[in-house]
């Protein structure tokens, strides 16, 4: 998969990538972007405009939680992480590709 | 966790908009800065880095909106937008808004007011804890059952036999002792018109006799002092205590706490006030009227002595023949009603046989339990049907207002077609547009509902004042509680849905491509006219129903007012006396009345005085068994006639002609033979073809007496205007060996009540200081009061009819005007091709005429069908009275054609050249 600017990922796929990125530790929005690029070895480009709505949607549905914190440069940033669960790790079911209008 | 996060984020998006916006903006700013920093690290200059970062992220505003939508706030946001848009549209057409909100306010307001009255009269429950647990005991028995003497409510059953809620006191005592199926049984009985003397001042009060466990069973705690207890209800005379109502306490004692322990005289018996009932407590009999005094049964023989059923004792507590107390109980948890009734059946049978002599194998009564949450609910009996009819009519008015609004909205919707097409073209779904249109309708209806509720609150006391006599206090005070509010809100929403549906549906049926074109004259347009015309026809049908209803009820009132009375009601002043039995037992009140007769006649300005024990046209009746000479008393049943004990000058005072024989004179004394004057109906029915003068008859059942007929008088209305005169006999009051408990004095005088009242009071008090004058009114006022229900109906239905005509007028005018403006093009073409203005006018009028005739025809059919429901409420005319129908139809046709006149003229005045240019 080359750096193809015209490939539109299905919504469900973006959610999975975000959750995968966040599962390794709390990240702010830009950090999620970088981590996804890192995981896909720079071969996937996420449309940046749809990142934050995805984050908010995941927060709305309870998959991730968000809270304010401080970045490395001591600037205020909003960090997202998976909610703490006792015992086994969270089971994530892949969402079937349902598209929703925004 | 899922739900919590959904609600939390949703709340943040909806309620803390600004906070969310700021948060998103901060996040996006941070993102841009971080991205720019990374770019700068790889060598891109600062300005360029920022520009690229911004470009990649996309529009900030779009990002903010998307994040909001992702938090689930779409529905609320769209609703808010729709509402603001709807308000703007309404503000731009204030005329339409005024008509729409106004007609809805009237429709909803009318229904709310009627519902308030209906709720109070029919639905209100006793204000005690858990009223739904109360059961009122009742019984049924066949025609000639064991029970013979009854004082209280009873009803005849369709298959013969009767039902009643009255029990004899000994039977009640047995039931209570042996009861195991219900929590304790308690008894009560209301009394009318007792005399209370407080600090030397006498007045009439109402009372309720209660058993010792009444307060504890009902779980009612007085706000001051104590209630009636078991210790008060022991041997006769053991409990001379009384608990007063909150209203009486306010009226007489100005809510002073010193009322406890005060001694007052109740029917000349000294009693001590020991408590004040909580406000709103109306006793156990009804939820509408509050007795002033509550005292124990043990005081009955002394404070309210009564002789019944041939008994010599004035105590009803030992009387086994007379059935009079009401009995209630709370259900025992775990015992269903049927089990309780069955167990009581056994107890009742045993109690009846133990306490009274059951004649000749007569059947003993069978027990029933009735819902007691509203007490005996005397108000519901006569009112259920009229109130339902009124509510139905109110519903029709509302439907009419809705139809009108649907029409107006349809016209507006067709004017907004381009707007809808643009929305559709931009990507709005059908559901979204439907939702927007429904939001507009619901907004309109909720505004109308709020206005209607305000209107109903403003006139909330109109109905109670309507329903009460002109000389008494208002029947009830209208209470506004959450049920009324819920009702108003409910019908607002339903009306919004009803009249909003048609226009909303129309709006989404728009064909995008054709309506965006400039000069669209597609075929689909013709069909849309049909919806509007159908609605107008429906409106006309509804108006026809309301106008016919108004015509029928107004005529009923007029017919009643002009019905032949049989006596002269003018210039007659009435007042009542109820000498307490404690002071005037039995016939002891006769000399009192004799004295009053003389003294009142001596007052200057009074032409003649007559006593009557049954005031005319007041709803009171007295009947006696009647056995004419030569016939035998039959065990299975004997005829009975109406009777009245009257004074010597009764016939001359009331102007009732004596057509044969004589009236009463001084030859008829207490000791001479008993005489009576009968009316023509009685003579015709029981002495057909014979001269009744000189003949005798036997009257009464317990102590039959033989009476000689000395005269025949003309027929006169007795208790109700609606009833034709029935066989009646009049006997001189001084020959009644039991005395007259409650007497009405009729004074023929030209003076009015205000002038005479002080003199009258003085005369009465010169004979007995403690006797209050009750209910002073004129005979004409009495008759007017008896026509109160008919008057209410006539006024309300007439207003509904007028409202209907106005709404129909507006509806027809608006639809015709809209149709003409829509067809301006077509009219221009017609005129250009040679049509004359008369022809165009005729064309418009013909369309209106078809609509009108269809609507009126449907309305006539509906009115004929529904007329049967209200037939029992009418008087003097049939429910299909042809004159009323013809007049209403004519009126509607004229109104409809009149409303279409202006649009027709406008159509005729169309300038063809301008019409063709204006596309």
Interface residues (C-beta under 8 A of the other chain):
Chain A: X28 X29 X30 X33 X48 X49 X50 X52 X53 X54 X56 X57 X59 X60 X61 X62 X65 X71 X75 X76 X77 X78 X83 X102
Chain B: X1 X2 X3 X4 X5 X6 X9 X10 X23 X24 X26 X27 X28 X30 X31 X33 X34 X35 X56 X57 X58 X59 X62 X63 X66 X67 X69 X70 X71 X72
